[in-house]
Structure formats: C-alpha cells, structure tokens
C-alpha cells in the first residue's frame, strides 16, 4: 500500500486498507455531489474507479464542483476528473465513460465488475435504473437524494429510502421503487424543506435545468457535504466498520 495513505491506515489497519485498494467503485455523475465522492474515495486509497458523465464543466459549476475552475470550463468532466485522480494517486486505475446512464446505454455497464455503485445523477428514471441493475447484480448501491435549493449540510443523514420524509425526490423514489418490488435502498437525504429559487434578473444566470425546468439553487457546502457523507458510507461498508 502506498505510503501516502499512512494516516488512514492508522485508523483502519492494513487489512482494511487492502480491501479499499482492491475495490472497484462506479460513480455515476461527477458533478457537485459525485465529484466530491470521487475525490474522497481516491484520497482514501480506492485502487480502481469508474466515472460516468457526459457533461462539460460550465461557468455555473464554479460555485460548487471540485473539478470546476476557470481553466477547466468547457472540458469534459470525466477528463478533468481523471486528470485530478491521477494527480492525487497516479496508480489508481480509471475507467471513464463519456455518456449518461440511460435506458439505451445501461447495457454498456457490467455491474458484476463493481464492488460498490454510487448514484449521483439527477433523473428519477436513471436513478431507478441504477438501483434495479445493481440489485440484479447483487452489488451494494447508495443514492444521493435532493441536494439542490438547500442551505444546511448538517441536516443530511444516511437512511433507508423507506424511512425518509420531506425530501420531494425521496418521495418519488419511494413510490417508484415500491412499484418495482425493491425492499430497501441506502440513501443520503435531508428533511430540510427546499427553498424556492429566486428567479434570475440578468441574462447571465443559468435559468434552465433538467427537462427545461428552472435550475435549482446550490452552493459550495451542501453538495460537497453530501458527497463526503456518501464516500464515508462506501468506505465504511467496504471495510466493515459499520458492522
């Protein structure tokens, strides 16, 4: 194990560090939440990672995404993320996929190769698809619920999807997963009521989000907190720290 992870090894020991090193993780979506998931996993010593995203770094990403700088605007997110991974750990094996996870692309992913799947994408159809494919492959998965339009990172928690409340995205996911017979799903969510975004008053603000709706408001501290909580859950599950 590379010496750069010696401080983590002081907490976990060599055997658990080897489990982390030998794990292959797939992170779907490397934006505000997913970028921080990848960052923390790589700094924890994960030896092999799949990153999946079809977006480019945008000017409006500068307020919250770890890969967004003025130098990276316009670049493919997976390319920027790959370069950052190798700056942190040159030995980490990276498999990058410049695509979105969709019904027409799902067959390009063999979930049996993964030790853990992270869902950090936005669409309900994509999220449910990831859950179903992970369940079929018997691979653990954790999903990010709504992080937009929220201001309190301290309110996010890990829970089973059927024990969530308040979060609008979690409500939809409960309904869709119940229809599909899914009994449980580990998620990170918050009971904070989402704020209503203030409409932009100038032409420079990004006003459209997924499906043409007004883009959610966001900040530097909520998506990052969600990403770090998710990464912590993945590492703890891989090492058996949670029992």
C-alpha positions in Angstrom: 0.0 0.0 0.0 1.4 3.4 -1.0 2.7 5.4 2.0 0.5 8.4 1.0 -2.4 6.6 2.8 -0.5 6.0 6.1 -2.6 8.4 8.1 -5.8 6.5 7.0 -4.0 3.2 7.8 -3.5 4.4 11.4 -7.3 4.3 11.8 -8.2 1.2 9.7 -5.1 -1.0 9.7 -3.5 -2.8 6.7 -6.2 -5.4 6.1 -9.0 -2.9 5.7 -6.7 -0.6 3.6 -6.1 -3.6 1.3 -9.9 -4.0 0.9 -10.2 -0.4 -0.1 -7.3 -0.7 -2.5 -8.7 -3.8 -4.2 -12.2 -2.4 -4.5 -13.6 -1.2 -7.9 -16.2 1.6 -7.4 -18.5 3.0 -10.1 -19.6 6.6 -9.6 -22.4 7.7 -11.9 -22.3 11.5 -12.1 -19.2 13.6 -11.2 -20.9 16.9 -10.6 -21.4 18.7 -7.4 -22.0 15.6 -5.3 -20.3 12.9 -7.4 -17.1 14.9 -7.8 -16.6 15.0 -4.0 -17.4 11.3 -3.8 -14.6 10.5 -6.2 -12.2 12.9 -4.5 -12.7 11.3 -1.1 -12.6 7.7 -2.5 -9.4 8.3 -4.3 -7.8 10.0 -1.2 -9.0 7.0 0.8 -7.0 4.6 -1.4 -9.5 3.1 -3.7 -7.4 1.4 -6.4 -9.9 1.3 -9.3 -12.8 3.5 -10.2 -15.3 4.0 -13.0 -16.5 7.6 -13.6 -19.6 8.2 -15.7 -20.8 11.6 -17.0 -21.4 13.2 -20.3 -21.4 16.9 -19.2 -18.7 19.5 -19.7 -17.6 21.9 -17.0 -19.7 25.0 -17.2 -19.2 28.5 -15.8 -22.1 28.0 -13.4 -20.3 25.0 -11.9 -17.6 27.2 -10.4 -19.6 27.8 -7.2 -19.7 24.1 -6.1 -17.9 21.5 -8.2 -14.5 20.4 -7.2 -13.3 19.9 -10.8 -14.6 23.3 -11.9 -12.0 26.1 -12.4 -11.6 28.8 -15.0 -9.0 26.5 -16.7 -11.4 23.6 -17.0 -14.5 25.3 -18.3 -15.7 23.6 -21.5 -13.7 20.4 -20.8 -15.4 17.0 -20.4 -16.0 16.4 -16.7 -14.7 12.8 -16.9 -11.4 14.0 -18.5 -10.9 16.6 -15.8 -11.8 14.1 -13.1 -9.4 11.6 -14.5 -6.6 14.1 -14.5 -7.3 15.1 -10.9 -7.5 11.4 -9.8 -4.0 10.8 -11.2 -2.6 13.9 -9.6 -3.7 12.5 -6.3 -2.8 8.9 -6.9 -1.0 8.1 -10.2 -1.6 4.4 -9.6 -5.4 4.5 -9.4 -6.9 2.7 -12.4 -9.6 4.9 -14.0 -12.3 3.8 -16.4 -14.1 6.8 -17.8 -17.4 6.8 -19.7 -18.4 9.9 -21.6 -22.1 9.2 -21.5 -25.1 9.5 -19.4 -26.7 6.4 -17.8 -29.9 5.9 -19.8 -32.1 3.0 -20.8 -30.3 2.9 -24.1 -26.8 2.9 -22.5 -27.3 0.7 -19.4 -26.2 -2.4 -21.2 -22.7 -0.9 -21.7 -22.1 -1.3 -17.9 -21.4 -4.7 -16.3 -22.3 -4.2 -12.7 -20.8 -7.6 -11.7 -17.4 -5.9 -12.1 -18.2 -3.4 -9.4 -17.8 -3.7 -5.6 -20.0 -0.7 -5.0 -22.1 1.7 -7.0 -22.7 5.4 -6.3 -25.7 7.1 -7.7 -25.1 10.8 -8.0 -27.3 11.6 -11.0 -30.4 13.7 -11.2 -33.1 11.9 -13.1 -35.6 9.6 -11.4 -35.6 7.2 -14.4 -31.8 7.0 -14.3 -31.7 6.5 -10.5 -34.3 3.8 -10.5 -32.4 2.1 -13.4 -29.2 2.1 -11.4 -30.9 0.6 -8.4 -32.5 -2.1 -10.4 -29.3 -3.0 -12.2 -27.3 -3.0 -9.0 -29.9 -5.2 -7.3 -29.8 -7.7 -10.2 -26.0 -7.9 -9.9 -26.2 -8.1 -6.1 -23.9 -5.1 -5.8 -24.4 -2.5 -3.0 -25.5 0.9 -4.1 -26.0 4.2 -2.3 -28.1 7.0 -3.8 -28.0 10.8 -3.4 -31.4 12.4 -2.9 -32.2 16.1 -3.4 -29.3 18.5 -2.6 -30.5 21.5 -4.6 -32.2 24.5 -3.0 -30.9 23.6 0.4 -28.6 25.5 2.8 -28.0 23.2 5.8 -25.4 20.4 5.2 -25.6 19.4 8.9 -29.2 18.1 8.3 -28.2 15.4 5.8 -28.2 11.8 7.0 -27.9 8.2 5.9 -31.2 6.3 5.9 -33.1 3.6 4.1 -35.3 5.1 1.4 -38.5 3.9 3.1 -37.6 5.8 6.3 -37.1 9.1 4.5 -39.5 12.0 4.7 -40.0 15.6 3.5 -37.5 15.3 0.5 -39.5 15.5 -2.7 -37.1 13.4 -4.7 -37.1 10.7 -2.0 -40.9 10.6 -2.1 -40.8 9.9 -5.8 -38.1 7.3 -5.4 -40.1 5.5 -2.7 -43.1 5.3 -5.0 -41.1 4.1 -8.0 -39.0 1.5 -6.1 -42.1 0.1 -4.3 -43.7 -0.5 -7.7 -40.6 -2.5 -8.7 -40.5 -4.5 -5.5 -37.3 -3.0 -4.1 -37.3 -3.6 -0.4 -34.5 -1.3 0.7 -32.0 1.3 -0.6 -29.4 3.2 1.3 -29.7 6.9 0.6 -28.3 10.3 1.8 -31.1 12.8 2.3 -32.2 15.8 4.3 -35.5 16.7 5.9 -34.8 20.4 5.2 -37.6 21.9 3.1 -36.1 23.1 -0.3 -36.2 26.8 -0.8 -37.8 28.3 -3.9 -35.1 29.7 -6.2 -35.1 33.4 -6.8 -35.7 34.0 -10.5 -32.5 35.4 -12.2 -32.6 39.1 -13.0 -29.9 39.1 -15.7 -29.2 37.1 -18.8 -26.0 35.6 -17.5 -27.6 33.4 -14.8 -28.3 29.8 -15.7 -32.1 29.6 -15.6 -32.8 26.2 -17.1 -32.0 22.8 -15.5 -33.1 19.2 -16.2 -36.0 18.9 -18.6 -36.1 22.7 -19.1 -37.1 23.5 -15.6 -35.6 26.3 -13.6 -32.2 25.2 -12.4 -32.0 24.6 -8.7 -30.1 26.9 -6.5 -26.9 25.5 -5.0 -23.8 26.4 -3.0 -20.3 25.2 -2.1 -21.1 23.4 1.1 -24.2 21.3 0.6 -23.3 19.1 -2.4 -19.8 18.7 -1.0 -21.1 17.5 2.3 -23.4 15.1 0.6 -20.6 13.7 -1.5 -18.3 13.3 1.6 -21.1 11.5 3.5 -21.6 9.1 0.6 -17.9 8.4 0.3 -17.6 7.8 4.0 -20.5 5.3 3.8 -18.9 3.5 0.9 -15.5 3.2 2.7 -17.1 2.1 6.0 -19.2 -0.6 4.2 -16.2 -1.9 2.3 -14.2 -2.2 5.4 -16.9 -3.5 7.7 -16.6 -0.5 10.0 -20.4 -0.4 10.2 -20.6 -4.0 11.3 
